[in-house]
Amino acid sequence: MNPELLDKALCGLVYYKSPQTLADFKGNEDAGIFKLTNEIALVQTVDFFTPIVDDPFTFGKIAAANALSDVYAMGGKPVTAMNLVAFPSDGLDLSVLREIIKGGLAVLNETQVSLVGGHSITDKEIKYGLSVTGIVHPDKFLRNSGMKPGDSLVLTKPLGTGIINTALKADLASAEAIKTAETIMITLNREASHAMMQVSANACTDITGFGFLGHLAEMVENSDVTVEIDSSSLPIIPEALEYAQMGMVPGGAYRNKKYRQGMIDFHPGIALDMIDVLFDPQTSGGLLISLPESELPLLINLLSQKQVTNSIVGKVLHSGGKKIIVS
C-alpha cells in the first residue's frame, strides 16, 4: 500500500467505517482488522506484483509468501486466499501461468490456507498475487504503532533483495546472490510471528516495498518516538552492498529516500551504499519487532529454536521527536 498515493486519492471523500473496524489504512497498517465476535477478528490484506525472478514456479511462491506476510505481521493466522492474475492473451504459453499458480499453491498447501477463488484479467504484463483473509483475537493483534521507550528492535530477515533483483535484471547478479535472495523471499514469516506472539511485543511490521527505513519510519511516526539503529548490526546480503556501489539500485529506493529522509539523521560515517540498502524496496522481507528489553532473551531463544534468522538492530530511545538516528 502506498499511503501517500492513497491519502491523495481519498482526500475529501467520505467513506463508511464500521465501529467494528479496529485497524485500516489510516494508520498505514499492514492489514485491516474487523471484529466479528469478542474472540475472533478478520485480518484482511491483498498484494500482487510483476515477476521479479525468471522461474515462474519460484515467482508464484514468492508472491504467495509476500501476501501472507501482512497477516503474520499483525499476529494473525491466514485461513483463506484468492488468486489475483493478470496474463497476456497471446505470446506466452499457458504453462507459464500454470507454474506460477502451482508455486502459489505450494505455499498455501504448506500453510494450510484454503484457496477459495480468485480473479483474472488479460494484460500485457504478468502480475500475480493473493487476497488473504486471516483470523486473530481482537484484543491481541499487533499494530505498527505502540513502540515504547527502552524497547529493543529485532529484524528477522536480511536486507538487499531489491538490489539483488535489480542486478539480476542487468545480468550482473551471481548465482549465489540470486539463490540467497530467492530463499529469503520464499521463507515464510509464520514462525517469526508465532514466536513474537509468545512474548510481550509492543509493535510489528513486515519490511516490504518502502524498505527498512520506510517501514520503520511508519512505526516511529505512529508511535511518536525516537529510535536509534546500529547499522553495523543489520543483516545484509553481502553482494547487495557491492551491487549498490555499482549503481544497481531500484528506482523505488530513491522514492523511499525522498519521502522519508527528513525524519532520518545519518551518522557522517554511513556510506552511501549502506543508505541505499536501508531504503531498498524488499519483497517478502522479514518482521521488524519492537519489544521490551526484558523480553528479548525469550524472543531470541524462540526464534533460534525455529531456525529463524534474527538480529538486534536498534533501540527506542525516548518518546517524542519522531526521528530515526542511524549510527
N, C-alpha and C positions, 0 to 999 in steps of 0.2 A: 504494500500500500504506500502511495506517495502522499503524505499528509498535506504538503504544501499545495499540490495539484488538486486534491480533493477539497481542501478548505476553500480554494478559489472557486471551484465548480459549484459548491454548495452555498457560497456566500449569498446571504439574503433570502435563501429558500427555506421554507418551513417543512419539516419532516416530523412524522409521529415517532415518539419514543415511549414505549410502554414502561410503566413502573417496574416491570419485571426484567427490564434490560439493565444488567449490572455492569456491563462494560461494552464500549463500542469504539468507533474510530476516533472520537473526540480526544481520547487520551493516547492516541497512536498505539493502542493495544495490539498485540499480536493476533488476537481473535476476539469475536464478540461472545458475550456471556448472557444467556437468557434463562431466568429462573423458572423452572416448571413446578417444582414442589419444594418443600423445606429440605429435601435430601438430594435433589437432582437439578442440575442446571445444564443447559446445552452449551457446548463450545463450538462455534462456527467460524470457518475460515475458507479461503479459496486462493489458489495460486497456480499460475501456468506461465510458460515462457518458451522461447525458441531453443533448439538444440544447442548445447554447449560442449558436447563431445561427439565424436564421429559414430560410435556404435549405437544403434537405435535401442537395443535392449538396455544398455547402461544408462542412456538418456532417460528411459522410462523409469528406471529405479531411482535415479537422482531426483527426478521431478516428483515422484511419489514421496520419497523421504523428506523432501523440502516442504511439501504441502502438509504432511503430518506434523512437522516440527512446530508449527504455531500452536497446535493443541498441546503438545508436550511442554511448550514454554509456559503455558498457563496452568500447568499441573494437571491437565485433563487426560482422559483415556479416549482415543479415537475409536469410533464404533462403526461408522458408515462413510462411504465415499462415492462420488460420482465423477466420471471421466469428463474432461474438457478437451476437445480435439479440434484442431484446425489442420487441414491436409489438402495439398494440391489435387485438383481433379485430373490432371494429366502430368506426365513426365516422371512420376515416381511410382514404383510398383507398390501394390497394397501390402506386400510382405514387410515393407519398412514400417508401416503403421502397426501391423500385427506384432512386430518385435518390440516396438515402443510400449504398446499396451501390455504385452507379456512381461516386460520389465516392471511396469507399474503394478501388475497383479502379483508378481513375485514378492514385492514389498507388502502389499495388502494381505496376502496369504500368510506371510511371516508374522504380521502383527494382528492377525485375526480380525481384520477390518472388512466388513461386508461391502462389496461393490453393488450398489443398488440402482445404478443407471448412469446417465450422462448426456452429453450433447455434443454434436459435431457440426462443423461448417466447412465449406470449401474456401481455401485461402491460398495465396501464392507461397506462403511460408509456413512450414510446420510449426505448430505450437501444441504443447501437451501439459496437462496438469490435472489437479483434482480439486473438487469442492469436498471438504471434510467436515463431518459432524462428530463431536465427541461429547463426553459427559464429565461432570465434575461436581463436587459438593459446592453449593452456592456460597458457603462461608469459608471455603478452604482453597480457592483458586488464587494464583499469584498474578499480580499486575506488574507492569514495568515501572510503576512508582512504588514508594514505600521504603526506599533506601534510608538507613539510619546512620548517624554519626558513629564511627567505630566499626562499621560493617567492613568485612573483607569481600573482595571480588574474585570470583573463580570463573575461569573460562574453560570449556570442555572440548574444544577442537582448535587445531592450528589455523592460522590466518594465511591468506595468499592465494586462494583458489581462483579468484577473478583474474589475477595477474598470470597465473599458470595457464588458464583457459585462453587468455589473450595471446600468450606466446604460442600456444597450440595452433591457433588460427593462422599465425605467421610462420608455422612450421619451424619454430625455434625451441620448442619445449622438448626436454629429454624424455625418453620413455619412462624413466624412474619418476620424474616430476609429474608426468601425466597420471601414472598409476597411483602415486601418493594422493593427488588431488581427487581422483575418482573415488578412492577408498574413503577419504574424508567426507565427500558429498553423499555417498551411498549410506554411510553409517547413520543409524537412527539415533535420535536424541531420547529414545524411550528409557534406557537405563539411567541416563543422567537425570531425567525427570523423576523417575521413581526414587532415586537417591535424594534429590532435592526435597521431595515431599515428605521425607522421613526426618528432616531437620527443620529448625525454625527459620527458614529462609524468609527474607523480607520483600524481595523483588526478583524478577527474572525477565529476560528477553532472549530471543534467539538472534544470532548475528547473520543477517542476510544482505539485502540489496543496498542498505545505507552504510555498510561497512562497520567495523568495530566501533570507531568513534561516533559515527552517526547514530547507531542504536544506543550506545552509552549516553550520548547527548540527550536522547529522549528520556532515558531513565533519570538523568540528573535534573533535567528541566521539570519533569513531572514530580520529582521528589523534593525539589528545592534544596539541593545540597551541592557541596563542592567535593570532588574526588581527585585523588592522585593516582596516576598509572605509572608503574615501573616498566619502561619499555624493554629493559633487559630481561624481564620475566615472561614476556609474551611469547607464546608458542607460534612459530612461523615456519612455513615450508621453506627449507634452506634456499632453494632455487628462486623463490619469489623475490628476494632482495636483489639477486643477480639480474633477474629479468626486468625488475623495476629500474635498475641502473641503465638498462639498455633501452628504456622507454616503452616497454611492453605493459603499459598501464591502461586499463579500460577507461573510457570516457566518463563512466559513472563515478569513478573515484574523484575526478576533478569537480563534478557536480556536487558530490557529497561534501568535499572540502569547502567549496564556495558557500554552501548552505550553512555549515556549522563552524567554520573556522573562527568566528567572532567569539565563541564561548570556550575556546581551547587555547591554553598557554603552553607552548613547547619550550623545553629547556634548549638553550642555544646549541648544545652539542648533538641534538637529534638530527640524524642525517635525512636528506630528502627522500631517499628510497624507503626508509622506515616510515616516514609520514605517508607516502603513497600506499604502503601496505596497510596502515591503520585506517585509511579511507577506502580501501579496496572493496568493491561490492562482492559479497560472498554468496554462494549458492549452497543451501543446506548446511549453514555454519553451525557452530556449537551454541550451547546455552551460556549466557553470562548471568551468574547468580550472585546476589548480594545477600549476605547473611552475617549474623553476629560472629565476632571472632571466636567466642566461646564454642560455637557450633562447628567451627572449621575442621577440627580433627575428625569429628564424626563424618562429615561430608566427604572429606578426602579419603577416609577409610572405606566408606560405602562405594565411592566411585572407583577406587583402586580394586576392590573386590570384584567389580563388574568389568574390570579392564577398560574403564573409560578414561581417556586422556584428561588430565586436569592440571591447571596451573593457577597459582595465586597471583593475580596480575595487578592488584591495587587495593586501595582502601578509601572509604568515605571519611573525609576529614572533619567536616562540620556542616551544620545547617546553613542555608542561605548561600548566595553567591552565584549559584547555577554555573559553576566553572569546572572545567577539566584541566588538570595540570599533568602534563606528560614529561616525566623526568628520565 
